[in-house]
């Protein structure tokens, strides 16, 4: 293989690793789902 092919393979590997790292490092922010059931109150108003 020529030197140019080796350099291109190394750059392609580095670029692939960078893309995978950036995709894995991004925060996945999900909004909490609104539940259809209401939770019972923790304390009674009468207390």
PyMOL CGO cylinders between C-alpha atoms (Angstrom):
from pymol import cmd
from pymol.cgo import CYLINDER

trace = [
    CYLINDER, 0.00, 0.00, 0.00, 1.16, 3.46, -0.69, 0.3, 1, 1, 1, 1, 1, 1,
    CYLINDER, 1.16, 3.46, -0.69, 1.79, 6.02, 1.99, 0.3, 1, 1, 1, 1, 1, 1,
    CYLINDER, 1.79, 6.02, 1.99, -1.23, 8.03, 0.85, 0.3, 1, 1, 1, 1, 1, 1,
    CYLINDER, -1.23, 8.03, 0.85, -3.54, 5.04, 1.36, 0.3, 1, 1, 1, 1, 1, 1,
    CYLINDER, -3.54, 5.04, 1.36, -2.19, 4.48, 4.86, 0.3, 1, 1, 1, 1, 1, 1,
    CYLINDER, -2.19, 4.48, 4.86, -2.68, 8.14, 5.77, 0.3, 1, 1, 1, 1, 1, 1,
    CYLINDER, -2.68, 8.14, 5.77, -6.24, 8.12, 4.39, 0.3, 1, 1, 1, 1, 1, 1,
    CYLINDER, -6.24, 8.12, 4.39, -7.08, 4.95, 6.36, 0.3, 1, 1, 1, 1, 1, 1,
    CYLINDER, -7.08, 4.95, 6.36, -5.74, 6.50, 9.57, 0.3, 1, 1, 1, 1, 1, 1,
    CYLINDER, -5.74, 6.50, 9.57, -7.73, 9.71, 9.01, 0.3, 1, 1, 1, 1, 1, 1,
    CYLINDER, -7.73, 9.71, 9.01, -10.88, 7.72, 8.25, 0.3, 1, 1, 1, 1, 1, 1,
    CYLINDER, -10.88, 7.72, 8.25, -10.44, 5.74, 11.47, 0.3, 1, 1, 1, 1, 1, 1,
    CYLINDER, -10.44, 5.74, 11.47, -9.90, 8.89, 13.52, 0.3, 1, 1, 1, 1, 1, 1,
    CYLINDER, -9.90, 8.89, 13.52, -12.95, 10.54, 11.94, 0.3, 1, 1, 1, 1, 1, 1,
    CYLINDER, -12.95, 10.54, 11.94, -15.12, 7.49, 12.63, 0.3, 1, 1, 1, 1, 1, 1,
    CYLINDER, -15.12, 7.49, 12.63, -13.99, 7.37, 16.26, 0.3, 1, 1, 1, 1, 1, 1,
    CYLINDER, -13.99, 7.37, 16.26, -14.68, 11.10, 16.66, 0.3, 1, 1, 1, 1, 1, 1,
    CYLINDER, -14.68, 11.10, 16.66, -18.21, 10.73, 15.26, 0.3, 1, 1, 1, 1, 1, 1,
    CYLINDER, -18.21, 10.73, 15.26, -18.98, 7.77, 17.48, 0.3, 1, 1, 1, 1, 1, 1,
    CYLINDER, -18.98, 7.77, 17.48, -17.57, 9.55, 20.53, 0.3, 1, 1, 1, 1, 1, 1,
    CYLINDER, -17.57, 9.55, 20.53, -19.58, 12.71, 19.89, 0.3, 1, 1, 1, 1, 1, 1,
    CYLINDER, -19.58, 12.71, 19.89, -22.79, 10.73, 19.34, 0.3, 1, 1, 1, 1, 1, 1,
    CYLINDER, -22.79, 10.73, 19.34, -22.21, 8.81, 22.55, 0.3, 1, 1, 1, 1, 1, 1,
    CYLINDER, -22.21, 8.81, 22.55, -21.34, 11.92, 24.56, 0.3, 1, 1, 1, 1, 1, 1,
    CYLINDER, -21.34, 11.92, 24.56, -24.43, 13.93, 23.65, 0.3, 1, 1, 1, 1, 1, 1,
    CYLINDER, -24.43, 13.93, 23.65, -27.04, 14.26, 26.36, 0.3, 1, 1, 1, 1, 1, 1,
    CYLINDER, -27.04, 14.26, 26.36, -30.30, 12.54, 25.66, 0.3, 1, 1, 1, 1, 1, 1,
    CYLINDER, -30.30, 12.54, 25.66, -32.90, 14.80, 27.20, 0.3, 1, 1, 1, 1, 1, 1,
    CYLINDER, -32.90, 14.80, 27.20, -36.33, 13.25, 27.28, 0.3, 1, 1, 1, 1, 1, 1,
    CYLINDER, -36.33, 13.25, 27.28, -39.33, 15.06, 28.61, 0.3, 1, 1, 1, 1, 1, 1,
    CYLINDER, -39.33, 15.06, 28.61, -41.17, 13.20, 31.34, 0.3, 1, 1, 1, 1, 1, 1,
    CYLINDER, -41.17, 13.20, 31.34, -44.30, 11.55, 30.04, 0.3, 1, 1, 1, 1, 1, 1,
    CYLINDER, -44.30, 11.55, 30.04, -47.52, 12.84, 31.44, 0.3, 1, 1, 1, 1, 1, 1,
    CYLINDER, -47.52, 12.84, 31.44, -49.20, 10.01, 33.27, 0.3, 1, 1, 1, 1, 1, 1,
    CYLINDER, -49.20, 10.01, 33.27, -52.88, 9.46, 32.66, 0.3, 1, 1, 1, 1, 1, 1,
    CYLINDER, -52.88, 9.46, 32.66, -53.47, 8.43, 36.28, 0.3, 1, 1, 1, 1, 1, 1,
    CYLINDER, -53.47, 8.43, 36.28, -53.28, 10.93, 39.07, 0.3, 1, 1, 1, 1, 1, 1,
    CYLINDER, -53.28, 10.93, 39.07, -51.16, 9.93, 42.03, 0.3, 1, 1, 1, 1, 1, 1,
    CYLINDER, -51.16, 9.93, 42.03, -52.85, 10.00, 45.41, 0.3, 1, 1, 1, 1, 1, 1,
    CYLINDER, -52.85, 10.00, 45.41, -51.93, 12.88, 47.66, 0.3, 1, 1, 1, 1, 1, 1,
    CYLINDER, -51.93, 12.88, 47.66, -49.17, 12.18, 50.13, 0.3, 1, 1, 1, 1, 1, 1,
    CYLINDER, -49.17, 12.18, 50.13, -50.85, 13.99, 53.01, 0.3, 1, 1, 1, 1, 1, 1,
    CYLINDER, -50.85, 13.99, 53.01, -54.47, 14.51, 53.80, 0.3, 1, 1, 1, 1, 1, 1,
    CYLINDER, -54.47, 14.51, 53.80, -55.86, 18.04, 53.97, 0.3, 1, 1, 1, 1, 1, 1,
    CYLINDER, -55.86, 18.04, 53.97, -57.69, 17.12, 57.18, 0.3, 1, 1, 1, 1, 1, 1,
    CYLINDER, -57.69, 17.12, 57.18, -54.48, 16.45, 59.10, 0.3, 1, 1, 1, 1, 1, 1,
]
cmd.load_cgo(trace, "trace")
